[in-house]
Amino acid sequence: MVLSTISLIPILVGFFINSRVDNRHMSHFKFKVEKQISGSNLNGRTGVITTPHGEIKTPAFIAVGTKATVKSVLPESMADLGAQAILANAYHLYLQPGPEIVDEAGGVGKFMNWPGPTFTDSGGFQVLSLGVGFKKVIAMDEKTFRSDEVIADRKERLAHVDNDGVTFKSHLDGSMHRFTPEVSMQVQHQLGADIIFAFDECTTLHNTRKYQVKSLERTRLWAKRCLIEHGRLTRERADKPYQALWGVLQGAQYEDLRRKAAKDLGALSEDGITFDGFGLGGALDKANLGTIVSWMTDELPRDKPRHLLGIGEPDDLFVGVENGADTFDCVAPSRQARTSAVFTNSGRVNITNAKFNRDFNPIDENCDCYTCANYTAAYLNHLFRSKEMIGSTLATIHNERFIIRLVEKIRVEIENGDFQEFKKEFLGSFYATANK
């Protein structure tokens, strides 16, 4: 049968659009593995992620700017202290100021005057934090009680999950909102981050295995819907820089569920579109963190990056890196800084302690941050005791630089073949006091 010129038009248009998407993908988002950790069978490596707004040399710590700001610190200061990328939260920016405003501003990076790469979390964590996790610490201990209905005392569950999505009650004004995989993709495309995450249901270690199985399948089905909507929006917004979509793996502390999640999402394809990378998320048992991460990285494609969500303690960073995580994010450095807790090579200390009243040395003499170059521990002690806001700024600069620099050093030592020696030396010093 001979096709007319007119009948060929839809086919040719579709081919052109899909090719344009593919070309944008190939030219603006790449990942290259550079070097594996030497002398081991571990999955750790260095690499480079290329985005429309620059490169991220991995492993890398991604500073968290939940509401398009790292609290108390200018974006320019974050660049000065070595941050390669900033992660914002889709749920919070959806509520305030609204994704349409960020879109009009030119995307989250332009909106916050950050020229480098950006990430946005899907809002999936809020499924947990406003639901079963509302107003309580997320457990990282596998040896906990099991309940699918647990919530903090005298607190209202603000998120309700069903198979189609999540209904939220705003923590700001009590208004009701609906997030589905499609809504999450629409919001994140408007926010315009270089790397975005599929919408997932984040569970806790409190949840029963039965619920974890149900939730994992729900997250898989949501991932399929995210890929479809992502493809549609990428074509519809072809004038915008390409956004890489990363699938999120759940499964809590169960090996079979974690491996299944990795295999399922690693092989998932909708209309020829696959995930560009992966987020290793959900409930993670600290004592078995490395093992759980390795279950996932064993099964994932080697040529795609992996982001370990919500991890920022020094020992966890080493464990995550050696087991195959490429990037990390965590609010801990900035959150702890605002409570006067600061990192040093000899461990974390509270700068308001009396011993710092007359300590006219930097917080850490080995630190190269702006705070340590210009201010003393005694001055920060005074600022926090006086409840001066600049105390939070200076402490946050220090803590963010400390963690960013640590991961920078990890990368260098992997390249040099000295990772294991550096790990032993650093952790031996950092946790020396705690181990006495």
Legacy VTK file of the C-alpha trace (Angstrom):
# vtk DataFile Version 3.0
C-alpha trace
ASCII
DATASET POLYDATA
POINTS 436 float
0.000 0.000 0.000
1.274 3.438 -0.911
0.965 6.116 1.753
-0.033 9.608 0.686
2.082 12.613 1.621
-0.704 13.802 3.899
-0.922 10.451 5.728
2.807 10.581 6.419
2.640 13.948 8.172
1.610 12.677 11.648
4.327 10.016 11.491
7.001 12.491 10.446
5.912 15.027 13.060
5.993 12.368 15.779
9.449 11.249 14.650
10.699 14.825 14.668
9.373 15.526 18.146
10.763 12.329 19.628
14.108 12.916 17.935
14.200 16.404 19.343
13.625 14.986 22.830
16.346 12.418 22.313
18.799 15.028 21.024
18.118 17.286 23.981
18.681 14.340 26.268
21.959 13.332 24.649
23.390 16.823 24.490
22.379 18.121 27.906
22.303 15.178 30.302
25.073 12.638 30.538
26.773 10.499 33.142
30.275 9.149 32.864
31.854 6.729 35.319
35.508 7.611 35.830
37.095 5.344 38.442
35.988 2.488 40.696
37.208 2.169 44.275
40.424 0.197 44.009
41.249 -2.984 45.865
37.685 -4.086 46.552
34.577 -5.538 45.009
32.511 -2.574 46.200
30.306 -0.538 43.876
31.790 2.861 44.734
33.086 5.065 41.930
33.765 8.594 40.778
32.012 10.143 37.826
30.643 13.273 36.184
26.977 14.188 35.722
26.426 16.707 32.920
23.289 18.879 33.084
22.065 21.924 31.121
23.431 24.135 33.910
26.814 22.540 34.410
28.643 19.472 35.641
28.498 17.671 38.973
31.660 15.773 39.856
30.731 12.741 41.887
30.581 11.668 44.589
28.995 14.963 45.606
26.964 16.318 48.486
23.935 18.267 47.266
22.987 21.063 49.645
19.286 21.223 50.539
17.441 24.448 49.814
13.926 23.214 50.563
12.084 26.442 49.712
14.574 27.609 47.059
17.019 28.717 49.742
19.581 27.107 52.011
18.310 28.606 55.234
20.247 31.696 56.395
22.846 31.515 53.562
23.019 33.410 50.254
23.184 31.298 47.080
26.395 33.136 46.220
27.885 31.941 49.502
26.920 28.352 48.680
28.813 28.649 45.407
31.851 30.078 47.210
31.970 27.159 49.630
31.959 24.609 46.820
28.353 23.502 46.429
27.890 21.984 42.975
24.091 21.792 43.060
21.086 22.699 45.202
18.035 20.521 45.938
14.642 22.141 46.489
11.340 20.520 47.393
8.452 20.376 44.955
5.746 20.128 47.607
6.885 23.212 49.514
7.363 25.300 46.359
3.979 24.111 45.096
2.357 25.561 48.210
4.454 28.722 48.235
5.004 30.675 45.994
3.418 28.244 43.468
5.060 26.471 40.500
3.560 28.844 37.938
5.430 31.762 39.540
8.724 29.856 39.540
8.099 28.914 35.903
7.493 32.564 34.977
10.742 33.461 36.744
12.666 31.084 34.484
12.861 28.047 36.748
14.022 27.461 40.296
17.684 28.228 39.573
16.937 31.589 38.004
14.337 32.330 40.677
16.869 31.911 43.500
19.870 33.313 41.596
21.638 29.958 41.504
23.419 29.408 38.150
24.415 25.777 38.686
22.554 22.457 38.517
19.379 21.989 40.530
17.361 19.050 41.872
13.769 18.900 43.080
12.375 16.232 45.365
9.039 14.949 44.078
6.972 15.560 47.177
7.061 11.827 47.915
8.796 12.391 51.233
5.804 14.455 52.316
3.684 11.342 51.884
5.658 10.121 54.880
6.450 13.275 56.832
2.866 14.589 56.756
1.374 11.125 57.183
2.746 8.472 59.471
5.915 10.422 60.066
4.289 13.730 60.933
6.121 15.571 63.711
8.280 12.617 64.724
11.798 11.481 64.004
12.045 8.997 61.123
13.444 5.796 62.589
16.728 4.437 61.212
16.694 1.394 63.435
15.321 -1.857 62.043
14.587 -3.116 65.566
11.464 -1.039 66.025
7.803 -1.781 66.539
5.550 -2.479 63.556
2.432 -0.475 62.865
0.920 0.994 59.720
-1.106 3.551 61.671
1.507 5.076 63.976
1.624 8.838 64.292
2.986 11.215 66.866
0.909 11.797 69.992
-1.820 14.417 69.651
-0.961 15.043 65.977
-3.236 14.939 62.965
-2.346 12.877 59.901
-2.038 15.459 57.101
-1.484 13.053 54.194
-3.732 10.192 53.110
-2.523 7.738 50.466
-4.579 5.785 47.936
-3.627 3.942 44.768
-4.137 7.007 42.581
-2.171 9.507 44.672
-2.074 11.437 47.931
-4.440 13.962 49.480
-2.605 16.563 51.550
-3.781 19.053 54.088
-1.478 22.059 53.873
0.636 22.542 56.974
0.522 26.279 56.194
-3.190 27.075 56.069
-5.123 23.804 56.281
-6.211 23.869 52.622
-6.621 20.541 50.833
-4.449 19.493 47.886
-4.102 16.454 45.665
-0.787 15.053 44.432
-0.677 12.300 41.840
2.280 11.136 39.730
1.003 13.387 36.951
0.656 16.408 39.245
4.168 15.868 40.632
5.586 15.793 37.109
3.631 18.902 36.119
4.819 20.788 39.189
8.441 19.724 38.735
8.467 20.630 35.061
7.229 24.083 35.988
9.906 24.363 38.673
12.435 23.552 35.957
15.154 21.721 37.914
17.805 19.832 35.953
17.163 16.604 37.857
13.694 15.643 39.070
12.366 12.588 40.887
9.439 10.288 40.249
6.594 10.482 42.752
6.817 7.654 45.279
5.328 6.506 48.540
7.995 6.752 51.209
7.489 4.278 54.062
9.077 3.924 57.502
10.722 1.037 59.293
7.591 0.997 61.475
5.477 -0.277 58.580
4.691 -3.981 58.357
6.176 -6.121 55.590
2.677 -6.616 54.184
2.299 -2.867 53.767
5.835 -2.515 52.340
4.930 -5.018 49.591
1.715 -3.137 48.790
3.496 0.214 48.828
6.330 -0.997 46.597
3.888 -2.036 43.891
2.081 1.287 44.232
5.398 3.133 43.762
6.185 1.011 40.680
2.866 1.850 39.081
3.341 5.515 39.943
6.793 5.365 38.334
5.225 4.183 35.057
2.782 7.063 35.150
5.618 9.499 35.883
7.552 8.318 32.826
4.515 8.753 30.586
3.714 12.239 31.888
7.391 13.235 31.825
7.605 12.260 28.171
4.485 14.239 27.339
5.683 17.347 29.171
9.176 17.109 27.694
7.656 17.181 24.215
5.169 19.890 25.138
7.867 22.100 26.683
10.505 21.457 24.034
11.761 25.040 24.321
12.891 24.384 27.899
16.195 22.733 28.954
15.965 18.966 29.268
15.070 17.685 32.749
16.437 14.287 33.763
13.927 12.056 35.554
15.174 9.677 38.252
13.140 6.788 39.589
12.940 6.280 43.360
13.559 2.873 44.938
11.767 1.791 48.092
11.621 -1.530 49.945
12.718 -0.631 53.492
15.028 -3.200 55.107
13.985 -6.173 52.962
16.532 -7.538 50.481
14.009 -9.084 48.099
11.973 -5.868 47.941
14.993 -3.619 47.420
16.357 -5.834 44.640
12.945 -6.058 43.032
12.566 -2.286 43.081
15.966 -1.851 41.432
15.270 -4.459 38.752
11.774 -3.126 38.048
12.673 0.540 37.754
16.014 -0.143 36.081
14.222 -1.943 33.245
11.118 0.260 33.122
10.413 1.847 29.751
7.389 3.758 28.526
7.254 4.836 24.864
11.021 4.368 24.712
11.603 6.615 27.732
13.611 5.218 30.652
14.817 6.721 33.899
17.981 8.829 33.609
19.117 7.920 37.116
17.803 6.607 40.403
17.064 7.805 43.909
17.772 5.349 46.721
15.113 6.324 49.198
12.744 5.399 51.930
13.354 3.784 55.267
17.019 2.881 55.662
18.292 0.927 58.655
21.480 2.732 59.699
23.193 -0.402 60.995
22.721 -2.074 57.607
22.908 1.001 55.378
25.786 -0.258 53.242
24.190 -3.647 52.725
20.844 -2.134 51.714
22.472 0.309 49.288
24.528 -2.504 47.740
21.397 -4.601 47.162
20.086 -1.802 44.970
23.297 -0.816 43.213
24.034 -4.465 42.415
20.868 -4.528 40.310
20.866 -1.036 38.795
22.389 -0.110 35.415
26.052 0.768 35.893
25.921 3.675 33.459
23.312 5.709 35.353
23.813 7.856 38.481
22.371 7.042 41.921
21.305 9.528 44.552
21.047 8.515 48.212
18.194 10.567 49.615
18.382 12.184 53.047
21.849 10.980 54.086
24.453 13.404 55.463
26.248 12.049 58.554
29.992 11.535 57.892
30.006 7.768 58.562
26.920 7.294 56.382
28.551 9.228 53.535
31.527 6.872 53.485
29.239 3.842 53.591
27.024 5.244 50.855
29.941 6.076 48.567
31.678 2.726 48.863
28.440 0.899 48.104
27.685 2.833 44.948
25.862 6.075 45.747
27.025 8.995 43.585
25.238 11.952 45.187
23.650 12.717 48.552
21.399 15.305 50.111
20.521 16.062 53.699
19.215 18.973 55.757
21.414 17.967 58.711
24.363 20.350 58.125
22.162 23.448 58.032
19.581 22.264 60.570
22.237 21.328 63.115
24.061 24.594 62.498
20.952 26.545 63.503
20.985 24.713 66.846
24.662 25.699 67.386
26.005 22.204 66.561
29.102 22.426 64.350
31.387 19.874 62.747
35.089 19.574 63.495
37.662 16.967 62.546
37.399 15.742 66.130
33.636 15.361 66.020
30.504 17.476 66.327
30.436 20.038 69.162
27.956 22.527 70.566
29.513 25.949 70.101
27.507 27.383 73.025
29.427 25.234 75.514
31.257 27.244 78.170
34.668 26.029 77.008
34.287 28.139 73.858
33.666 31.415 75.745
37.320 32.389 75.422
38.371 30.201 72.494
39.823 32.687 70.021
40.647 30.056 67.444
38.539 29.023 64.460
35.878 26.370 64.959
38.218 23.969 63.148
41.770 25.053 62.335
41.849 22.581 59.436
38.758 24.057 57.793
39.071 26.404 54.813
35.580 27.940 55.014
34.808 31.678 55.215
33.709 31.370 58.837
36.901 29.700 60.018
39.039 32.137 58.043
37.445 35.204 59.635
35.756 34.369 62.939
36.544 32.649 66.210
34.718 30.008 68.189
34.304 32.587 70.957
32.503 34.952 68.602
30.073 32.244 67.440
29.546 31.286 71.070
28.586 34.896 71.755
26.271 35.113 68.726
24.277 32.029 69.664
24.079 32.981 73.334
22.885 36.428 72.267
20.428 34.893 69.785
21.883 36.877 66.903
20.759 35.610 63.479
24.209 35.856 61.928
25.277 33.001 64.200
23.123 30.628 62.149
24.589 32.029 58.933
28.216 31.559 59.974
27.595 28.098 61.454
25.719 26.958 58.350
28.519 28.153 56.068
30.947 26.121 58.145
28.849 22.949 58.338
27.939 22.923 54.652
31.565 23.473 53.673
32.718 20.765 56.071
30.461 18.129 54.488
30.999 19.312 50.914
34.763 19.326 51.458
34.628 15.864 53.021
32.921 14.404 49.960
35.343 16.306 47.705
38.197 14.654 49.597
36.539 11.244 49.264
36.463 11.728 45.501
40.155 12.680 45.412
41.140 9.680 47.524
39.181 7.301 45.275
41.026 8.772 42.298
44.330 8.323 44.137
43.522 4.759 45.215
43.618 5.701 48.919
39.915 5.653 49.830
40.095 2.964 52.516
43.052 4.613 54.261
41.316 8.001 54.243
38.086 6.488 55.579
39.922 4.869 58.491
41.871 8.041 59.284
38.918 10.458 59.116
36.373 8.358 61.000
38.951 7.418 63.604
39.451 11.098 64.355
35.833 12.239 63.979
34.353 9.584 66.250
37.308 9.280 68.644
35.510 11.018 71.503
32.326 9.006 71.020
34.288 5.757 71.107
36.115 6.526 74.355
LINES 1 437
436 0 1 2 3 4 5 6 7 8 9 10 11 12 13 14 15 16 17 18 19 20 21 22 23 24 25 26 27 28 29 30 31 32 33 34 35 36 37 38 39 40 41 42 43 44 45 46 47 48 49 50 51 52 53 54 55 56 57 58 59 60 61 62 63 64 65 66 67 68 69 70 71 72 73 74 75 76 77 78 79 80 81 82 83 84 85 86 87 88 89 90 91 92 93 94 95 96 97 98 99 100 101 102 103 104 105 106 107 108 109 110 111 112 113 114 115 116 117 118 119 120 121 122 123 124 125 126 127 128 129 130 131 132 133 134 135 136 137 138 139 140 141 142 143 144 145 146 147 148 149 150 151 152 153 154 155 156 157 158 159 160 161 162 163 164 165 166 167 168 169 170 171 172 173 174 175 176 177 178 179 180 181 182 183 184 185 186 187 188 189 190 191 192 193 194 195 196 197 198 199 200 201 202 203 204 205 206 207 208 209 210 211 212 213 214 215 216 217 218 219 220 221 222 223 224 225 226 227 228 229 230 231 232 233 234 235 236 237 238 239 240 241 242 243 244 245 246 247 248 249 250 251 252 253 254 255 256 257 258 259 260 261 262 263 264 265 266 267 268 269 270 271 272 273 274 275 276 277 278 279 280 281 282 283 284 285 286 287 288 289 290 291 292 293 294 295 296 297 298 299 300 301 302 303 304 305 306 307 308 309 310 311 312 313 314 315 316 317 318 319 320 321 322 323 324 325 326 327 328 329 330 331 332 333 334 335 336 337 338 339 340 341 342 343 344 345 346 347 348 349 350 351 352 353 354 355 356 357 358 359 360 361 362 363 364 365 366 367 368 369 370 371 372 373 374 375 376 377 378 379 380 381 382 383 384 385 386 387 388 389 390 391 392 393 394 395 396 397 398 399 400 401 402 403 404 405 406 407 408 409 410 411 412 413 414 415 416 417 418 419 420 421 422 423 424 425 426 427 428 429 430 431 432 433 434 435
